[in-house]
């Protein structure tokens, strides 16, 4: 349950007061009389709460700013008691959802005039909204019936009726406001969706679940609690007149026992079918949601900076770097180790180059297509979700691939495979940008989705078709010469690659470097002493160990090097050294990359390809750790061929 401390209320009040210019950390520290470190910890605690409201905390040039829709900011203002205001009229989308909810709850046909009075709009508005709902309902095999003199009603199964009603309410309700309403801790006038079900019944269900059921389940968020409260309340409202028919299989005895305990607390009786229905809802909710919270007081602030950096680079490159969470985690982990530098000083040239390499490698490795892939996250992957998928398939031809995923499956899904994420429910703490879609998918929502997809393509796909041949804008003969020279140089690098064992027993790192240089030979090196000095200087500049591996990448450029060379040395005696993420690793292989002082573009590109394979590609990392010479030459040749083929402009 979300309970704000006095300090958190002060922090949020100051943040709201300073929208949109933001507030400096030093100023906030002075007002709250706490340290910056404590504020970072409070930001961490508040991040999930703000996400529930549809707000984000961003650091913009040293000032912390609340970012989100005006409605969400006003909602936060009201929760903090900063202004007392009557509930605003429902917006068109919410009004259509409200109309759908009234029809789903109704036991008999409803008159147009009574619906208009309930929603405080004209009869003509209700008629227009019904037209949109009729098409949306039809997509899910729900019939909207109208009869003059009788009214309007829905024909559907009870299971589908309850499912749609709960999903609509979940879509519209804010969990913080909901629980404040149940606990009588708010003076805000309850909105339409809070008033749909009797408050006393909601309170009974909440207390019964909290005392008898929730302690026995793996519930991780207020949102999941809200979902169960609604499902149980809807069941108790409808079960007497409209019993549900279920054909549910599986081990439910434990969950049936929990339903019995709940019923004893609220003093209610249910028939067996209803009991099984609720037991199944508990089983679905008894899952551990994936956690994306930050464990260190610096991590939230760093992650905000990293996200902002990724967004800026994505927009500049017309390439969505934010879709791959593995990339985000790697970059964040690397930057977090630089926290003192990152917050107080300029980043060194070496670190900037490494960060650039992260982006460059991700850019090269990610497969791109002009057709979009969309992931639809839903409660259980069946029913309304499957029908929603079919409707989207028909109305969004620019999307090549749709996939459905239950919320419990998000741990196992590679989100990098999807350009866009849609969800029929809110996903607190979810690290990717996503779009909420209601189960009905009205015309307005469909138009919003089409606009969103068009904007996404404009932002991230504009250069996909042109970047491939960017370097070949000249005449074809020059292009052919360039490709031939590239192929010749890459062939030399591959053929000269060796994997050699080196006896470094009893040698320290400096002596080991000297021995490795001696193994390379004078056909590559003009002056061994100069090259040793250059390599030692590079090693002292920043750690050369590769995180989570047994490899170190030793590289330099020097006038004492004749031509580019790549060699791998297997050490008889492993060396303990620092990795790029500041952790200690045991190095068993040294990867040595040498180049002359002045390199051509071909040489730079080829060595950059090797670096990205070694540093960023998890698939080839194991090969560099354990592979023999033949396997490594084959992989290197394959990568060079791929790069050459991608640039041929024919």
KOLVOVEX-842890 format. One line per field, with one value per residue (C-alpha): residue in three letters; z, y, x. Coordinates in Angstrom, 2 decimals, decimal comma. Layout:
aa	(ALA	...)
c3	(Z	...)
c2	(Y	...)
c1	(X	...)
//
This chain:
aa	(UNK	UNK	UNK	UNK	UNK	UNK	UNK	UNK	UNK	UNK	UNK	UNK	UNK	UNK	UNK	UNK	UNK	UNK	UNK	UNK	UNK	UNK	UNK	UNK	UNK	UNK	UNK	UNK	UNK	UNK	UNK	UNK	UNK	UNK	UNK	UNK	UNK	UNK	UNK	UNK	UNK	UNK	UNK	UNK	UNK	UNK	UNK	UNK	UNK	UNK	UNK	UNK	UNK	UNK	UNK	UNK	UNK	UNK	UNK	UNK	UNK	UNK	UNK	UNK	UNK	UNK	UNK	UNK	UNK	UNK	UNK	UNK	UNK	UNK	UNK	UNK	UNK	UNK	UNK	UNK	UNK	UNK	UNK	UNK	UNK	UNK	UNK	UNK	UNK	UNK	UNK	UNK	UNK	UNK	UNK	UNK	UNK	UNK	UNK	UNK	UNK	UNK	UNK	UNK	UNK	UNK	UNK	UNK	UNK	UNK	UNK	UNK	UNK	UNK	UNK	UNK	UNK	UNK	UNK	UNK	UNK	UNK	UNK	UNK	UNK	UNK	UNK	UNK	UNK	UNK	UNK	UNK	UNK	UNK	UNK	UNK	UNK	UNK	UNK	UNK	UNK	UNK	UNK	UNK	UNK	UNK	UNK	UNK	UNK	UNK	UNK	UNK	UNK	UNK	UNK	UNK	UNK	UNK	UNK	UNK	UNK	UNK	UNK	UNK	UNK	UNK	UNK	UNK	UNK	UNK	UNK	UNK	UNK	UNK	UNK	UNK	UNK	UNK	UNK	UNK	UNK	UNK	UNK	UNK	UNK	UNK	UNK	UNK	UNK	UNK	UNK	UNK	UNK	UNK	UNK	UNK	UNK	UNK	UNK	UNK	UNK	UNK	UNK	UNK	UNK	UNK	UNK	UNK	UNK	UNK	UNK	UNK	UNK	UNK	UNK	UNK	UNK	UNK	UNK	UNK	UNK	UNK	UNK	UNK	UNK	UNK	UNK	UNK	UNK	UNK	UNK	UNK	UNK	UNK	UNK	UNK	UNK	UNK	UNK	UNK	UNK	UNK	UNK	UNK	UNK	UNK	UNK	UNK	UNK	UNK	UNK	UNK	UNK	UNK	UNK	UNK	UNK	UNK	UNK	UNK	UNK	UNK	UNK	UNK	UNK	UNK	UNK	UNK	UNK	UNK	UNK	UNK	UNK	UNK	UNK	UNK	UNK	UNK	UNK	UNK	UNK	UNK	UNK	UNK	UNK	UNK	UNK	UNK	UNK	UNK	UNK	UNK	UNK	UNK	UNK	UNK	UNK	UNK	UNK	UNK	UNK	UNK	UNK	UNK	UNK	UNK	UNK	UNK	UNK	UNK	UNK	UNK	UNK	UNK	UNK	UNK	UNK	UNK	UNK	UNK	UNK	UNK	UNK	UNK	UNK	UNK	UNK	UNK	UNK	UNK	UNK	UNK	UNK	UNK	UNK	UNK	UNK	UNK	UNK	UNK	UNK	UNK	UNK	UNK	UNK	UNK	UNK	UNK	UNK	UNK	UNK	UNK	UNK	UNK	UNK	UNK	UNK	UNK	UNK	UNK	UNK	UNK	UNK	UNK	UNK	UNK	UNK	UNK	UNK	UNK	UNK	UNK	UNK	UNK	UNK	UNK	UNK	UNK	UNK	UNK	UNK	UNK	UNK	UNK	UNK	UNK	UNK	UNK	UNK	UNK	UNK	UNK	UNK	UNK	UNK	UNK	UNK	UNK	UNK	UNK	UNK	UNK	UNK	UNK	UNK	UNK	UNK	UNK	UNK	UNK	UNK	UNK	UNK	UNK	UNK	UNK	UNK	UNK	UNK	UNK	UNK	UNK	UNK	UNK	UNK	UNK	UNK	UNK	UNK	UNK	UNK	UNK	UNK	UNK	UNK	UNK	UNK	UNK	UNK	UNK	UNK	UNK	UNK	UNK	UNK	UNK	UNK	UNK	UNK	UNK	UNK	UNK	UNK	UNK	UNK	UNK	UNK	UNK	UNK	UNK	UNK	UNK	UNK	UNK	UNK	UNK	UNK	UNK	UNK	UNK	UNK	UNK	UNK	UNK	UNK	UNK	UNK	UNK	UNK	UNK	UNK	UNK	UNK	UNK	UNK	UNK	UNK	UNK	UNK	UNK	UNK	UNK	UNK	UNK	UNK	UNK	UNK	UNK	UNK	UNK	UNK	UNK	UNK	UNK	UNK	UNK	UNK	UNK	UNK	UNK	UNK	UNK	UNK	UNK	UNK	UNK	UNK	UNK	UNK	UNK	UNK	UNK	UNK	UNK	UNK	UNK	UNK	UNK	UNK	UNK	UNK	UNK	UNK	UNK	UNK	UNK	UNK	UNK	UNK	UNK	UNK	UNK	UNK	UNK	UNK	UNK	UNK	UNK	UNK	UNK	UNK	UNK	UNK	UNK	UNK	UNK	UNK	UNK	UNK	UNK	UNK	UNK	UNK	UNK	UNK	UNK	UNK	UNK	UNK	UNK	UNK	UNK	UNK	UNK	UNK	UNK	UNK	UNK	UNK	UNK	UNK	UNK	UNK	UNK	UNK	UNK	UNK	UNK	UNK	UNK	UNK	UNK	UNK	UNK	UNK	UNK	UNK	UNK	UNK	UNK	UNK	UNK	UNK	UNK	UNK	UNK	UNK	UNK	UNK	UNK	UNK	UNK	UNK	UNK	UNK	UNK	UNK	UNK	UNK	UNK	UNK	UNK	UNK	UNK	UNK	UNK	UNK	UNK	UNK	UNK	UNK	UNK	UNK	UNK	UNK	UNK	UNK	UNK	UNK	UNK	UNK	UNK	UNK	UNK	UNK	UNK	UNK	UNK	UNK	UNK)
c3	(0,00	-0,79	2,29	1,83	4,64	5,64	3,95	0,71	0,75	1,09	-1,79	-4,08	-3,13	-4,07	-7,33	-8,25	-7,35	-9,66	-12,81	-15,55	-14,68	-12,09	-8,85	-8,16	-5,84	-3,60	-3,20	-2,43	0,06	1,85	2,04	3,31	5,52	4,29	2,27	-1,48	-0,79	1,20	-1,63	-4,14	-1,86	-1,61	-5,42	-5,65	-3,26	-5,10	-8,66	-8,73	-7,06	-9,70	-12,50	-11,16	-11,68	-15,18	-14,10	-14,38	-12,51	-14,90	-14,41	-16,94	-16,80	-13,06	-12,17	-11,24	-13,12	-12,91	-16,45	-17,48	-18,66	-17,03	-15,77	-13,87	-12,41	-11,28	-9,73	-7,73	-6,67	-5,37	-3,52	-1,80	-0,76	-2,78	-4,24	-3,76	-7,01	-8,25	-10,54	-14,14	-16,85	-18,42	-21,58	-24,68	-24,26	-20,54	-21,24	-23,73	-21,17	-18,56	-20,92	-21,63	-17,87	-17,20	-19,89	-18,65	-15,08	-16,08	-15,40	-17,84	-20,89	-20,27	-21,57	-23,56	-21,37	-18,14	-19,54	-20,63	-17,14	-15,49	-17,58	-17,65	-21,45	-24,17	-25,64	-29,00	-27,40	-25,98	-29,43	-31,00	-28,29	-28,73	-32,44	-31,62	-28,91	-31,17	-33,60	-30,77	-29,01	-32,27	-32,66	-29,47	-30,34	-27,94	-29,41	-28,63	-28,95	-29,33	-29,34	-29,50	-26,37	-24,57	-24,45	-24,98	-23,66	-24,26	-25,19	-24,04	-21,61	-17,91	-17,99	-20,79	-19,09	-15,87	-17,73	-19,73	-16,73	-14,57	-17,38	-18,06	-14,37	-14,06	-17,07	-15,54	-11,80	-10,08	-7,36	-4,94	-5,15	-4,93	-1,64	-0,18	-1,01	0,71	3,78	4,02	3,80	1,00	0,74	-3,06	-4,67	-6,00	-9,78	-11,88	-11,82	-8,03	-7,67	-10,00	-7,19	-3,61	-1,39	1,57	-0,58	-1,89	1,68	2,79	-0,10	0,56	4,28	3,64	1,08	3,15	6,26	4,90	1,39	0,44	3,10	1,43	-2,12	-4,00	-4,60	-5,44	-6,25	-5,29	-8,84	-8,35	-5,09	-6,86	-9,55	-7,00	-5,02	-8,21	-9,35	-5,94	-5,63	-9,14	-8,36	-5,15	-6,96	-9,86	-8,53	-7,04	-10,24	-12,86	-11,83	-13,89	-15,75	-15,62	-17,07	-15,36	-14,78	-12,74	-9,10	-7,34	-3,89	-2,14	-3,74	-2,99	0,67	0,51	-1,05	1,81	4,31	2,51	2,48	6,22	6,83	4,71	5,81	2,30	0,58	-3,02	-5,17	-6,27	-9,75	-8,31	-5,76	-8,50	-10,58	-7,71	-6,93	-10,53	-10,26	-7,19	-8,99	-11,88	-9,50	-7,49	-9,58	-8,88	-11,11	-12,53	-10,42	-12,04	-8,91	-8,10	-5,14	-4,71	-3,90	-6,94	-9,39	-9,95	-10,75	-13,01	-14,80	-15,51	-17,09	-19,09	-20,34	-21,35	-23,16	-24,97	-25,99	-27,39	-29,32	-30,61	-31,98	-33,57	-35,14	-36,13	-34,34	-31,24	-28,77	-25,90	-27,02	-25,84	-22,03	-22,07	-23,76	-21,22	-18,29	-19,69	-20,28	-16,88	-15,09	-16,77	-16,03	-12,41	-11,76	-12,84	-10,39	-8,94	-12,43	-13,85	-11,30	-10,54	-13,44	-17,20	-18,51	-19,86	-23,58	-23,04	-21,29	-23,98	-26,62	-24,71	-24,32	-28,05	-28,71	-26,74	-29,03	-32,21	-31,45	-30,64	-33,90	-35,96	-34,16	-34,18	-37,09	-38,66	-40,82	-42,29	-40,87	-37,20	-34,49	-31,70	-28,32	-26,67	-22,89	-21,28	-18,21	-19,45	-23,21	-24,15	-24,71	-25,29	-25,87	-28,75	-30,34	-29,83	-31,66	-34,63	-34,82	-34,70	-37,39	-39,67	-38,95	-38,76	-41,98	-41,41	-38,50	-39,70	-36,47	-33,40	-30,30	-27,15	-23,74	-20,29	-17,68	-15,86	-18,96	-19,25	-17,44	-20,30	-23,25	-25,18	-25,43	-27,92	-30,58	-30,44	-31,67	-29,83	-26,64	-26,07	-22,84	-21,73	-18,14	-16,40	-15,85	-12,79	-13,02	-16,63	-18,18	-21,77	-23,12	-23,73	-24,84	-22,85	-24,96	-23,60	-24,37	-26,54	-28,75	-29,80	-33,02	-31,09	-29,60	-32,99	-34,46	-31,55	-32,16	-35,87	-35,09	-32,48	-34,92	-37,67	-35,25	-34,19	-37,78	-38,53	-35,48	-35,81	-39,37	-41,58	-42,26	-42,35	-46,13	-46,81	-44,23	-45,80	-48,83	-47,24	-47,75	-51,46	-53,00	-55,64	-58,91	-59,08	-60,11	-56,95	-54,94	-56,43	-55,54	-51,98	-51,56	-53,02	-50,70	-47,70	-48,62	-49,06	-45,69	-43,83	-45,40	-44,08	-40,56	-40,55	-41,95	-39,50	-36,45	-34,10	-30,76	-28,87	-25,40	-23,43	-20,34	-17,98	-14,76	-12,07	-14,22	-13,20	-15,65	-16,95	-17,57	-19,22	-21,62	-22,53	-23,24	-25,42	-27,53	-27,99	-29,33	-32,09	-34,05	-36,09	-39,18	-37,27	-34,73	-35,48	-31,88	-29,10	-26,24	-27,69	-28,14	-24,59	-23,23	-25,22	-24,03	-20,40	-20,68	-22,03	-19,22	-16,57	-18,21	-17,54	-16,78	-19,77	-18,39	-20,02	-17,46	-16,63	-18,65	-18,44	-21,14	-21,30	-24,39	-24,68	-27,53	-28,73	-31,76	-32,24	-34,89	-33,82	-35,32	-39,04	-39,75	-38,04	-36,15	-33,93	-31,72	-28,87	-26,12	-23,67	-20,34	-18,51	-15,24	-15,06	-13,85	-11,53	-12,74	-12,81	-15,43	-17,14	-14,58	-11,74	-10,60	-10,26	-12,81	-13,50	-16,97	-18,86	-22,35	-23,55	-26,77	-28,32	-30,97	-32,55	-35,19	-36,73	-35,68	-38,84	-39,96	-43,11	-42,94	-43,99	-41,13	-38,59	-39,65	-39,54	-36,11	-34,86	-35,97	-33,96	-30,86	-31,00	-31,40	-28,32	-26,01	-26,67	-28,31	-25,71	-28,36	-29,49	-26,05	-25,18	-28,49	-27,72	-24,25	-25,38	-29,18	-31,14	-33,98	-36,77	-35,13	-34,40	-37,93	-39,30	-37,08	-37,89	-41,63	-41,41	-39,65	-42,16	-45,06	-43,52	-43,23	-46,80	-48,26	-46,37	-48,12	-51,72	-53,51	-56,09)
c2	(0,00	3,50	5,71	8,97	10,22	13,89	14,40	12,80	15,08	18,12	16,88	16,29	19,64	21,49	19,55	20,40	24,06	24,25	22,76	23,25	24,96	22,36	22,69	22,31	19,50	21,98	24,05	20,98	19,82	23,20	23,10	19,52	19,82	16,48	15,49	14,88	11,19	11,06	12,85	10,27	7,56	9,38	9,78	6,01	5,39	7,84	6,68	3,80	5,94	8,66	6,07	4,91	8,46	8,70	11,02	10,82	12,62	13,88	15,69	18,51	20,39	19,96	20,72	17,99	18,28	16,41	15,46	14,18	15,11	18,10	15,80	13,69	16,81	18,15	14,79	14,90	18,47	17,37	14,39	16,71	19,01	21,88	22,74	21,65	21,18	19,39	16,40	17,52	16,27	12,98	13,16	11,41	8,19	7,90	8,81	5,94	3,60	4,87	4,22	0,71	0,06	1,15	-1,21	-4,08	-3,62	-3,16	-5,92	-4,54	-2,23	1,37	4,46	6,94	9,81	8,06	7,36	11,01	12,22	9,79	11,04	14,68	14,94	15,31	12,43	13,14	12,60	9,26	8,22	9,09	7,22	4,18	4,16	3,90	1,30	-0,86	-1,38	-1,95	-4,47	-6,29	-7,02	-9,10	-10,83	-8,65	-7,43	-3,95	-4,12	-1,09	-1,11	1,98	2,42	-0,26	0,99	-0,23	-3,43	-5,86	-9,54	-11,48	-14,15	-13,38	-14,26	-11,80	-9,16	-9,36	-9,47	-6,32	-4,46	-5,15	-4,23	-0,94	0,00	-0,96	1,22	4,24	4,00	5,30	2,83	5,49	7,45	4,22	3,10	6,62	6,58	3,21	4,33	7,56	9,52	11,87	14,76	14,61	14,05	10,45	10,26	8,26	4,99	5,10	5,35	2,44	-0,13	0,42	1,86	-0,32	-3,46	-2,37	-1,75	-5,19	-6,89	-4,98	-5,81	-9,45	-9,86	-7,93	-10,02	-13,50	-13,79	-11,36	-12,54	-15,98	-14,74	-13,33	-9,96	-7,29	-4,11	-2,02	-2,48	-6,26	-5,68	-3,23	-5,83	-8,49	-6,09	-5,24	-8,87	-9,98	-7,00	-7,51	-11,18	-10,41	-7,80	-10,06	-13,64	-13,68	-12,74	-13,68	-16,79	-17,53	-20,79	-22,00	-24,86	-24,26	-27,00	-27,22	-27,34	-24,85	-26,42	-24,04	-21,03	-22,35	-22,51	-18,86	-17,95	-19,76	-17,75	-14,52	-15,40	-16,13	-12,67	-10,80	-13,07	-14,07	-17,35	-18,32	-21,30	-23,70	-22,23	-18,75	-20,10	-21,80	-18,60	-16,55	-19,26	-19,05	-15,25	-15,72	-18,26	-15,85	-13,08	-15,26	-14,39	-12,42	-9,35	-8,40	-5,72	-2,78	-0,75	0,74	-0,60	2,11	5,77	6,84	4,44	6,34	9,61	7,79	5,86	9,09	10,54	7,36	7,28	10,92	10,22	7,22	9,32	12,09	9,69	7,79	10,95	12,12	8,73	7,95	4,63	3,43	2,44	2,36	-0,85	-3,15	-3,46	-5,44	-2,47	-0,07	-2,24	-2,58	1,14	1,98	-0,47	1,06	4,65	3,86	2,90	6,44	8,11	10,53	11,55	11,45	13,88	16,13	16,18	15,86	12,30	11,39	10,94	7,20	6,79	8,79	6,47	3,41	4,83	5,62	2,01	0,78	2,77	1,89	-1,83	-1,76	0,13	-2,46	-5,58	-4,78	-6,22	-3,69	-3,97	-1,43	-3,54	-3,08	-5,72	-5,12	-6,83	-6,84	-7,35	-8,60	-10,33	-13,88	-14,01	-15,29	-13,94	-10,20	-10,04	-12,52	-10,67	-7,37	-8,83	-9,82	-6,37	-4,62	-6,97	-5,88	-2,14	-1,72	-3,22	-1,52	-3,89	-7,14	-9,11	-9,15	-11,22	-11,69	-12,01	-12,46	-10,09	-13,09	-13,93	-10,58	-12,04	-14,48	-12,16	-10,38	-6,92	-5,85	-7,85	-5,43	-1,86	-1,00	-2,33	-2,12	-3,12	-3,60	-2,79	-0,51	-1,90	-0,17	-0,01	-1,27	0,05	0,46	3,11	1,53	2,53	1,67	0,34	-0,42	-3,84	-2,17	-0,24	2,60	4,59	7,37	4,93	3,37	6,82	7,61	4,35	5,06	8,52	7,08	4,45	7,05	9,25	6,26	5,43	9,06	9,32	6,03	4,72	7,72	6,81	3,03	2,82	5,42	4,79	1,51	3,13	6,44	5,96	5,18	8,39	8,51	6,65	2,88	2,31	4,09	2,10	-1,15	-0,15	0,66	-2,74	-4,56	-2,75	-3,50	-7,19	-7,43	-5,77	-7,88	-11,07	-10,18	-9,59	-12,92	-14,95	-13,46	-14,07	-16,59	-18,08	-18,75	-20,06	-17,94	-19,02	-16,06	-18,02	-15,75	-12,59	-9,48	-7,57	-5,32	-8,28	-10,17	-7,27	-7,26	-11,00	-10,65	-7,91	-10,09	-12,88	-10,67	-10,18	-7,50	-7,98	-6,03	-4,01	-1,60	-0,86	-3,26	-0,88	1,90	-0,46	-1,85	1,72	2,63	-0,50	0,10	3,70	2,51	-0,04	2,65	5,03	2,85	-0,82	-3,16	-6,24	-7,13	-7,35	-10,83	-12,57	-13,96	-11,57	-8,34	-6,13	-4,56	-2,06	0,94	2,96	3,94	5,10	2,02	-0,29	-1,09	-2,33	-3,45	-6,72	-8,74	-11,54	-13,68	-14,97	-17,68	-17,19	-20,20	-18,31	-16,21	-12,60	-10,86	-7,34	-4,70	-4,83	-1,84	-1,97	-1,66	-5,27	-7,71	-10,54	-13,39	-12,92	-16,08	-14,62	-11,33	-9,89	-7,58	-5,07	-2,98	-0,24	2,39	6,04	7,15	4,72	4,78	4,69	1,02	0,14	2,11	0,41	-3,10	-2,67	-1,08	-4,20	-6,40	-4,17	-4,26	-8,06	-8,41	-5,76	-5,78	-9,01	-11,63	-14,32	-14,03	-13,29	-17,00	-17,76	-15,32	-16,90	-20,52	-20,77	-22,14	-20,34	-21,87	-21,05	-17,47	-16,90	-18,24	-15,93	-12,93	-13,62	-14,02	-10,66	-8,87	-10,39	-9,20	-5,66	-5,64	-7,05	-4,53	-1,70	-2,95	-0,46	-2,87)
c1	(0,00	1,23	1,56	3,46	5,67	5,61	8,99	7,74	4,69	7,00	9,20	6,21	4,65	7,85	8,14	4,52	5,02	8,03	6,45	7,63	10,93	11,98	13,89	17,62	18,71	20,53	17,37	15,27	17,91	17,71	13,89	13,69	16,80	18,18	21,27	21,41	21,97	18,71	16,89	18,14	16,76	13,41	13,31	13,81	10,90	8,62	9,41	6,89	4,20	4,65	4,54	1,14	-0,11	1,37	4,19	7,97	10,75	13,41	16,70	16,89	20,19	20,55	16,91	14,42	11,12	7,81	6,79	3,36	-0,12	-1,83	-4,59	-2,05	-0,38	-3,76	-4,57	-1,35	-2,14	-5,53	-4,03	-1,58	-4,43	-3,02	-6,39	-9,98	-11,81	-14,92	-14,42	-14,04	-16,42	-15,40	-13,31	-14,77	-12,76	-13,58	-17,21	-17,49	-15,91	-18,38	-21,28	-19,97	-19,63	-23,22	-24,49	-22,33	-23,67	-27,30	-29,83	-32,39	-32,60	-31,54	-33,32	-31,20	-32,44	-31,41	-27,92	-27,63	-28,59	-26,18	-23,25	-24,40	-24,45	-27,10	-29,08	-27,41	-24,00	-25,16	-26,43	-23,06	-21,16	-23,40	-22,54	-18,83	-19,42	-21,60	-18,71	-16,22	-18,49	-19,20	-15,47	-15,74	-19,01	-21,03	-24,31	-25,57	-29,37	-31,65	-35,43	-37,61	-39,69	-37,66	-34,09	-30,54	-28,93	-26,06	-26,26	-23,17	-22,01	-21,65	-17,95	-17,30	-19,46	-17,42	-14,12	-14,88	-16,28	-13,20	-10,80	-12,60	-12,53	-8,85	-8,14	-9,83	-9,10	-5,98	-4,93	-3,64	-6,89	-8,91	-7,35	-7,46	-11,19	-11,71	-9,74	-11,79	-8,54	-9,52	-11,97	-11,96	-15,34	-15,21	-15,25	-17,69	-15,73	-15,23	-19,01	-19,85	-19,80	-21,08	-18,33	-19,31	-19,00	-15,59	-14,42	-15,65	-13,86	-10,66	-10,63	-11,51	-8,74	-6,19	-6,77	-7,51	-6,07	-3,29	-0,77	-0,88	-0,24	2,75	1,12	3,71	1,78	-1,24	-2,47	-2,81	-4,70	-7,05	-7,69	-8,68	-10,90	-12,81	-13,17	-14,46	-16,84	-18,26	-18,77	-20,71	-22,85	-23,81	-23,70	-27,22	-29,06	-26,47	-24,49	-21,43	-20,80	-17,21	-15,18	-11,87	-9,32	-6,14	-5,08	-7,35	-7,87	-5,46	-7,13	-10,63	-9,64	-8,61	-11,99	-13,76	-11,69	-12,63	-16,34	-16,32	-14,84	-17,41	-20,29	-21,32	-22,22	-21,49	-22,39	-19,66	-19,28	-18,71	-16,25	-14,22	-14,35	-12,84	-10,28	-9,12	-8,78	-6,58	-4,43	-3,89	-2,91	-0,53	2,50	5,62	5,68	9,05	10,73	12,44	13,14	16,53	18,51	21,13	20,54	22,56	20,95	17,70	19,50	21,97	19,24	17,36	20,50	21,15	17,55	17,80	21,08	19,57	16,54	18,73	20,96	17,90	16,34	19,59	20,36	16,76	17,23	15,36	18,11	15,59	13,88	16,71	16,74	19,99	21,66	20,16	21,32	24,85	25,19	23,67	25,94	28,97	27,92	26,99	30,61	31,57	29,21	31,75	32,91	29,41	28,02	30,98	33,46	33,77	33,99	37,42	38,09	38,62	35,28	33,51	34,97	33,79	30,27	30,31	31,30	28,28	25,97	27,89	27,82	24,11	23,48	25,37	24,07	20,34	18,43	16,11	13,06	10,66	7,82	6,98	6,63	4,10	3,78	0,35	0,51	-2,67	-3,99	-4,23	-3,56	-7,02	-10,50	-10,59	-6,83	-6,89	-9,78	-7,95	-4,95	-7,12	-8,68	-5,31	-4,01	-6,82	-6,59	-2,80	-1,37	2,02	2,61	4,16	4,11	1,85	2,46	0,38	1,99	0,54	1,92	3,43	5,50	7,30	10,34	10,94	10,28	13,02	11,50	14,19	12,34	9,41	9,22	6,02	4,42	0,66	-1,03	-4,62	-3,55	-1,09	2,41	3,94	7,74	7,81	11,05	9,83	7,51	4,11	0,62	-2,51	-5,39	-8,82	-10,31	-12,96	-10,50	-12,79	-12,35	-10,63	-8,12	-7,44	-6,77	-4,45	-2,56	-2,19	-0,80	1,57	2,88	3,32	5,31	7,41	8,28	9,11	11,39	13,25	12,97	13,64	17,28	17,03	16,87	19,56	22,25	23,32	24,94	25,86	29,60	29,18	27,91	30,67	31,03	30,86	34,52	35,71	33,19	34,53	38,09	37,02	35,34	38,36	40,76	38,52	38,32	42,11	42,81	40,24	41,64	45,10	43,78	41,93	44,84	47,34	45,15	46,78	45,79	49,02	49,78	52,24	54,14	53,81	54,35	55,81	55,44	53,52	51,29	54,08	56,39	53,54	52,94	56,64	56,50	53,38	54,96	58,03	55,79	54,33	57,55	59,35	57,19	54,50	56,51	59,37	60,34	59,27	60,15	57,96	54,99	55,37	55,40	52,27	50,41	51,38	50,20	46,83	46,50	47,13	44,63	41,57	40,77	41,09	39,29	35,97	33,11	31,79	34,51	38,04	39,31	41,28	41,56	45,00	45,17	47,12	48,22	51,87	54,36	56,37	53,71	54,03	50,51	47,30	47,41	45,08	46,42	45,04	47,33	46,28	48,05	49,48	49,02	45,79	46,10	43,65	42,83	40,13	37,39	35,78	32,93	35,52	35,00	37,90	38,10	40,53	42,03	42,97	43,26	44,77	43,39	46,00	44,91	47,69	47,52	49,84	49,53	47,69	45,02	42,91	39,10	39,18	41,53	39,48	36,25	37,74	39,32	36,10	34,25	36,63	36,28	32,49	32,52	34,72	33,29	29,57	28,45	27,49	27,18	30,80	32,27	32,29	33,98	36,81	37,14	37,35	37,43	40,37	42,14	40,07	36,72	37,79	39,07	35,80	33,69	35,85	35,64	31,87	31,54	33,75	31,82	28,55	29,91	31,22	27,99	25,85	27,72	27,55	25,25	23,83)
//
